[in-house]
Amino acid sequence: MIARIWTGAARAADADAYEEYMREVALSGYANVTGNRAVLMLRRARDDDRTGFTMVTVWDGMENVIAFTGPDPERAVFYPATNGSS
């Protein structure tokens, strides 16, 4: 098994909307990828008016990660907004 970890941050004022977007778009997107076993989203308020997010995904193997990311497994995968918002 392979664990993939991504970290990012949003302005505190945007954190709820970002979390909702991630739940609706990204988490459901991971669920449909062959070889993805689990996804966990963590959220933590920071001291700099930002909210940190950490995504942990668990995969059957590196070949599944590469099928998801493309040839560079270190590259972030971004899900487009489905409702026209950014």
KAGITA-V640390 format. One record per residue. N is the residue number from 1. OMEGA is omega in radians with two decimals (* if undefined). D_LAST is the distance of its C-alpha to the last C-alpha in Angstrom with 1 decimal. Layout:
n->[N,N]
omega->[OMEGA,OMEGA]
d_last->[D_LAST,D_LAST]
This chain:
n->[1,2,3,4,5,6,7,8,9,10,11,12,13,14,15,16,17,18,19,20,21,22,23,24,25,26,27,28,29,30,31,32,33,34,35,36,37,38,39,40,41,42,43,44,45,46,47,48,49,50,51,52,53,54,55,56,57,58,59,60,61,62,63,64,65,66,67,68,69,70,71,72,73,74,75,76,77,78,79,80,81,82,83,84,85,86]
omega->[-3.14,3.00,3.11,-3.08,3.08,3.07,3.11,-3.12,3.05,3.02,-3.11,-3.14,-3.12,-2.98,-3.14,3.13,3.13,3.12,3.12,3.09,-3.13,3.12,-3.07,-3.00,-3.02,-3.09,3.09,3.09,3.09,-3.08,-3.10,-3.10,3.12,3.09,3.08,-3.10,-3.08,3.02,-3.14,3.08,3.10,-3.12,-3.13,3.05,3.11,-3.12,-3.05,-3.13,3.07,3.07,-3.14,3.07,3.05,3.07,3.07,3.09,-3.12,-3.02,3.07,-3.11,-3.10,3.12,3.09,3.09,-3.12,3.07,3.13,-3.02,-2.92,-2.99,-3.13,-3.09,3.09,-3.09,3.08,3.06,-3.11,3.09,3.12,3.05,-3.08,-3.08,3.12,3.10,3.14,*]
d_last->[33.0,30.1,27.7,24.4,22.7,19.3,18.6,15.7,15.0,12.6,13.9,16.3,14.9,11.5,13.4,14.0,10.6,9.8,13.1,12.7,9.7,12.0,14.9,13.8,12.3,13.7,17.0,17.8,17.0,19.5,22.0,22.4,23.1,26.9,28.4,25.8,27.9,25.7,22.5,22.5,19.7,21.1,19.8,21.7,21.7,22.7,24.9,22.6,20.2,17.8,17.5,18.3,17.2,19.5,19.3,22.7,23.3,26.8,28.0,31.3,31.6,30.3,30.4,27.9,25.5,26.0,25.5,22.0,21.1,23.2,26.1,24.6,24.3,23.2,20.0,16.7,15.2,11.4,10.4,7.9,6.0,9.1,8.6,6.7,3.8,0.0]
